[in-house]
Amino acid sequence: MNRPATLAEVAQRLKADSGAWDVALAGFLDEFYTNPDRRQGMIDDAPELLGDGVVDATLGGIGEHLARRWGLRIPEWTNEDARFLRRPHFPTPLEGLKPLLIAQSPLAFRRRMIFTEAEPLARARMPRPELG
């Protein structure tokens, strides 16, 4: 199966197979990081709302974070009400990590009340700053 070429395609694959989240997102991120000339188009189209508040908000956070992180235009769809949570979400049940995640969460996730690590979309193919 090919990697998703857009964030909207990640949502389509997730709708078809709820277990496909990690694989679809990882494939999309690899495509995003290795195709800088196509990045804007890869986040422009709104992913379908899937009816899972955490997933819908996470997709909004991903679109906004990638735009901010890579100097792209933030897509309008990322500001839809359905892309925000009403209650905090932490990807871990470990209470001791929650203060760290609150402090580290990037703006795009924090404003959606999703508290995660400082670089939640890191991949081996993610461009790194040149050491100099």
C-alpha positions, 0 to 999 in steps of 0.5 A, a space after each residue: 500500500 502506498 503512503 498517504 499523500 495528504 492528511 485528508 488521505 490519512 483520515 480516509 484510511 483511518 475511516 476504512 481501518 481504525 487500526 491504521 492510524 500509526 502506519 498511515 500517519 507515519 507514511 504521510 509524515 515520511 512523504 511530507 518531510 521528503 517532499 518540501 515542494 509539495 508540503 502545502 498541498 499535503 495539508 490544504 484539504 480538510 480531513 473528513 471528520 471521523 466523529 472521534 473528538 480526539 482524532 478530529 482534534 489531533 488531525 487539526 493539531 497536526 495540520 496546524 503544527 506542520 504549517 507552523 513548523 515548516 513556515 506554511 499557510 495554516 489551513 482554515 479547516 484547522 480552526 473548525 470547532 470540531 478540531 478542538 477538545 473541551 477536556 484535556 487529553 494526554 497520550 499517557 496514563 502516567 500522572 507524573 508525565 502530565 506536567 512535562 507534557 503540559 510544558 512541552 506541548 507545541 501551540 497547535 496541540 496545546 490550544 486544542 487541549 492535547 498535551 504531548 511531547 515537544 516534537 510529536 511528529 518526529 520521524 527519522 526522515 524529518 529534516 534536522 538543522 545542519 550542525 555547524 
